[in-house]
Amino acid sequence: MPLNLDALNKNIEPVTKDYNWKDAVLYALGVGAGFDDLDYCYEKHLKIIPSFSAAMIIDFFFHAALKAEINLAGLLHGEQKLIFHAPIPAEGRLTTKGCISNYYDKGKDKGALVIAESDTFHSNGQKLFTSIMTLFARLDGGFGGENAPKQEVVFPDKEPDFISQAFPSPDQPLLYRLSGDLFDLHVDPGFAEKAGFEMPIMHGLCTHGYACRALVKNLIPGRPEKLKQMSCRFSKPLYPGIPIKTLIWITAPGKAVWRTINSQTQDIVIDQGTAEYEPV
């Protein structure tokens, strides 16, 4: 069944999510936090990892996929941009409103891109963050649309200013999925095999959470509320249990570029990363 092009610019039904400090801590544990990041894991002085926002709107991701009528067997998270307007409180209700803002055709054998944009508001009335998601529909290309414009991030020709190594568990997806992304690709070996993978793969947003922790730790230590923007492209799948490194280059005051690599193969698993922050 072809993509539903009639859904373009039409509002997706608002998505609501109630959460509390336990959800924030569960997310933190799911992206590798522990005693070294106790402020993310202990309710006494709880701080919220900014990328928690992406996990809290995963239902919007799937609402957009269903609205676009993507073949779910070929669905991957292609890119993610988050713009943070206010710190995320430790509890409350989130309401996310948005639409599909564009379709791009990479070709019959290369798939399609579905862009979904949204704003998320807290029950206290604050707009907390804006999300721009790219849904990669691997099996839905060739509908005759335009290809996406080239947007390349320039990386400095020097060694990174920071390198953060992390060691996801072989069981990491089983923990991360409890934050809301229950897609079979990350848990069901049979589904993963039918989708072309050897085994269930890491959630892209799980690896994204590891990267966010690395950005905060190195650029704005202990001040996650100072992160103002984070964007990236998910470029290659990662299997659970494989160590990763996040490489960070400062490019200007309050600006950085970054990527995350597979430490075993040196393959880039998240690329084209940018970050903006208030220096401390």
C-alpha positions as CSV (number, residue, x, y, z in Angstrom):
1,M,0.0,0.0,0.0
2,P,1.5,3.4,-1.0
3,L,2.1,6.2,1.5
4,N,-0.8,8.4,2.4
5,L,0.2,11.7,0.8
6,D,-3.1,13.3,1.7
7,A,-1.9,13.4,5.3
8,L,0.5,16.2,4.5
9,N,0.1,19.3,6.8
10,K,-3.0,17.8,8.5
11,N,-3.0,17.8,12.3
12,I,-2.3,14.5,14.0
13,E,-4.5,13.8,17.0
14,P,-2.8,15.2,20.1
15,V,-0.9,12.7,22.2
16,T,-0.9,12.9,26.0
17,K,1.5,11.3,28.4
18,D,1.4,11.3,32.2
19,Y,4.8,10.7,33.8
20,N,6.5,11.0,37.2
21,W,10.1,10.8,38.6
22,K,10.1,7.1,38.2
23,D,9.7,7.4,34.5
24,A,12.6,9.8,34.3
25,V,14.8,7.5,36.4
26,L,13.8,4.4,34.3
27,Y,14.7,6.3,31.2
28,A,18.1,7.3,32.7
29,L,18.9,3.6,33.5
30,G,17.8,2.6,30.0
31,V,20.4,4.9,28.5
32,G,23.2,3.7,30.8
33,A,23.1,6.1,33.7
34,G,24.0,4.8,37.2
35,F,25.9,5.8,40.3
36,D,28.3,7.9,38.1
37,D,25.2,10.0,37.1
38,L,23.3,9.8,40.4
39,D,21.4,13.1,39.8
40,Y,19.6,11.3,37.0
41,C,18.7,8.3,39.1
42,Y,17.9,9.6,42.6
43,E,14.7,11.4,43.2
44,K,16.2,13.5,46.1
45,H,17.9,16.0,43.7
46,L,16.5,14.7,40.4
47,K,17.7,16.2,37.1
48,I,16.2,15.2,33.8
49,I,18.3,14.0,30.8
50,P,17.1,16.3,28.0
51,S,16.7,13.4,25.5
52,F,14.1,12.0,27.9
53,S,11.8,14.3,25.8
54,A,12.2,12.1,22.7
55,A,11.2,9.0,24.7
56,M,8.1,10.7,26.1
57,I,6.7,11.4,22.6
58,I,7.4,8.0,21.0
59,D,3.7,7.5,20.6
60,F,3.6,10.6,18.3
61,F,6.3,8.9,16.2
62,F,4.0,5.9,15.7
63,H,0.9,8.0,15.2
64,A,2.8,9.8,12.4
65,A,3.9,6.5,10.9
66,L,0.3,5.2,10.9
67,K,-1.1,8.5,9.6
68,A,1.4,8.3,6.7
69,E,0.6,4.6,6.2
70,I,4.2,3.5,6.3
71,N,5.0,-0.2,5.9
72,L,6.1,-0.9,9.5
73,A,8.4,-3.7,8.5
74,G,10.6,-1.1,6.9
75,L,10.3,1.7,9.5
76,L,13.4,3.2,11.1
77,H,14.1,6.4,12.9
78,G,16.1,8.4,10.4
79,E,16.9,11.8,12.0
80,Q,15.9,13.6,15.2
81,K,16.1,17.3,16.1
82,L,15.0,18.6,19.6
83,I,14.8,22.2,20.5
84,F,14.5,22.8,24.3
85,H,12.4,25.7,25.4
86,A,12.3,25.0,29.2
87,P,13.6,22.4,31.6
88,I,11.4,19.3,31.9
89,P,9.8,19.0,35.3
90,A,10.0,15.8,37.3
91,E,6.3,15.0,36.8
92,G,3.2,16.1,35.1
93,R,1.2,15.6,31.9
94,L,2.7,16.2,28.4
95,T,0.5,17.1,25.4
96,T,2.1,16.8,22.0
97,K,0.6,18.5,18.9
98,G,1.9,18.3,15.3
99,C,1.6,17.1,11.8
100,I,3.5,15.5,8.9
101,S,5.3,18.5,7.3
102,N,6.9,16.8,4.3
103,Y,7.5,13.7,2.3
104,Y,10.7,12.9,0.4
105,D,11.2,10.2,-2.2
106,K,14.7,8.6,-2.3
107,G,13.7,6.2,-5.0
108,K,12.0,2.8,-5.4
109,D,14.9,0.8,-3.9
110,K,16.0,3.4,-1.4
111,G,12.9,4.2,0.5
112,A,11.1,7.4,1.5
113,L,11.4,10.0,4.3
114,V,8.4,11.3,6.3
115,I,9.0,14.4,8.3
116,A,6.8,14.9,11.4
117,E,7.0,18.1,13.5
118,S,5.5,18.7,16.9
119,D,5.4,20.9,20.0
120,T,5.1,19.5,23.5
121,F,3.5,21.3,26.4
122,H,3.5,20.6,30.1
123,S,0.3,20.6,32.1
124,N,1.7,23.8,33.8
125,G,1.2,25.6,30.4
126,Q,4.8,25.8,29.4
127,K,6.0,24.8,26.0
128,L,8.9,22.4,26.8
129,F,10.3,21.3,23.5
130,T,9.9,21.1,19.7
131,S,10.6,17.9,17.9
132,I,11.4,17.4,14.2
133,M,11.5,13.7,13.4
134,T,12.5,12.0,10.2
135,L,10.9,8.6,9.7
136,F,12.8,6.5,7.3
137,A,10.3,4.3,5.4
138,R,12.7,1.8,3.7
139,L,10.0,0.0,1.7
140,D,7.9,3.0,0.6
141,G,10.1,4.8,-2.0
142,G,9.3,5.4,-5.6
143,F,6.1,7.4,-5.3
144,G,7.3,10.2,-7.6
145,G,8.1,12.8,-5.0
146,E,11.2,15.1,-4.6
147,N,14.3,13.9,-2.9
148,A,15.4,15.5,0.3
149,P,17.8,18.5,0.1
150,K,21.4,17.9,1.1
151,Q,22.2,19.1,4.6
152,E,25.7,18.2,5.7
153,V,27.3,19.0,9.0
154,V,30.9,20.1,8.7
155,F,33.3,18.4,11.2
156,P,36.6,20.1,12.1
157,D,39.7,18.5,10.7
158,K,41.2,17.8,14.1
159,E,40.9,15.4,17.0
160,P,37.7,15.6,19.0
161,D,37.7,17.9,22.0
162,F,36.0,15.1,24.0
163,I,35.6,11.4,23.6
164,S,33.1,9.5,25.8
165,Q,33.1,5.7,25.9
166,A,30.1,3.7,27.0
167,F,29.2,0.0,27.3
168,P,25.6,-0.8,26.6
169,S,24.5,-4.1,28.0
170,P,23.6,-7.0,25.7
171,D,20.1,-6.7,27.3
172,Q,19.9,-2.9,27.0
173,P,16.9,-2.8,24.6
174,L,14.8,-4.9,27.1
175,L,15.3,-2.1,29.7
176,Y,15.0,0.9,27.3
177,R,11.8,-0.4,25.8
178,L,10.1,0.1,29.2
179,S,10.2,3.8,28.5
180,G,7.6,3.4,25.8
181,D,9.1,2.2,22.5
182,L,7.7,-1.4,22.3
183,F,8.5,-1.8,18.6
184,D,9.1,-5.6,17.9
185,L,12.3,-4.8,16.0
186,H,14.1,-4.3,19.3
187,V,12.9,-7.4,21.1
188,D,11.6,-10.1,18.7
189,P,14.3,-12.2,17.0
190,G,11.9,-13.4,14.3
191,F,10.7,-9.9,13.5
192,A,14.2,-8.6,13.4
193,E,15.3,-11.4,11.0
194,K,12.3,-10.6,8.7
195,A,13.4,-6.9,8.7
196,G,16.9,-8.0,7.6
197,F,18.8,-8.0,10.8
198,E,20.7,-10.8,12.6
199,M,19.0,-10.1,15.9
200,P,17.0,-7.3,17.6
201,I,18.9,-4.0,17.4
202,M,19.4,-1.2,19.8
203,H,16.8,1.5,19.7
204,G,18.3,4.5,17.9
205,L,16.9,6.7,20.6
206,C,18.6,4.6,23.3
207,T,22.0,5.3,21.7
208,H,20.8,8.9,21.3
209,G,20.3,9.0,25.1
210,Y,23.9,7.8,25.7
211,A,25.1,10.6,23.4
212,C,23.0,13.2,25.2
213,R,24.5,12.2,28.5
214,A,28.0,12.5,26.9
215,L,27.2,16.0,25.6
216,V,25.9,17.3,29.0
217,K,28.8,15.7,30.9
218,N,31.5,17.3,28.7
219,L,30.0,20.6,27.6
220,I,27.8,21.6,30.6
221,P,28.7,19.3,33.5
222,G,25.8,18.9,35.9
223,R,23.6,21.4,34.1
224,P,21.4,19.5,31.6
225,E,18.9,22.4,31.6
226,K,21.6,24.4,29.7
227,L,21.2,22.2,26.6
228,K,19.2,24.2,24.0
229,Q,19.3,22.0,20.9
230,M,20.3,18.6,19.8
231,S,20.0,17.1,16.3
232,C,21.4,14.0,14.6
233,R,21.1,11.4,11.8
234,F,20.8,7.7,12.7
235,S,23.2,6.2,10.1
236,K,23.8,2.5,11.0
237,P,22.2,-0.1,13.2
238,L,23.9,-1.1,16.4
239,Y,23.6,-4.5,18.1
240,P,23.2,-4.7,21.9
241,G,26.3,-5.2,23.9
242,I,28.7,-3.4,21.5
243,P,30.7,-0.6,23.1
244,I,30.3,2.9,21.7
245,K,32.2,6.2,21.7
246,T,30.7,9.7,21.3
247,L,33.1,12.2,19.7
248,I,32.5,15.9,20.4
249,W,34.0,18.9,18.7
250,I,33.4,22.5,20.0
251,T,33.0,24.7,17.0
252,A,32.0,28.1,18.6
253,P,31.0,29.4,22.0
254,G,27.8,27.4,22.8
255,K,28.0,25.2,19.7
256,A,29.3,21.7,19.0
257,V,29.2,18.9,16.5
258,W,29.2,15.2,17.4
259,R,28.9,11.7,16.2
260,T,28.7,8.3,17.9
261,I,30.7,5.3,16.6
262,N,30.8,1.6,17.1
263,S,34.0,1.0,19.1
264,Q,34.6,-2.4,17.5
265,T,34.2,-1.6,13.8
266,Q,34.6,2.2,13.9
267,D,31.4,2.5,11.9
268,I,29.4,5.7,12.5
269,V,26.1,4.8,14.1
270,I,24.9,8.3,14.7
271,D,26.2,11.1,12.4
272,Q,25.6,14.8,11.6
273,G,25.2,15.6,15.2
274,T,24.8,19.2,16.4
275,A,24.3,20.7,19.8
276,E,23.7,24.2,21.1
277,Y,24.0,25.1,24.8
278,E,24.5,27.9,27.3
279,P,28.2,27.7,28.4
280,V,28.6,27.5,32.2
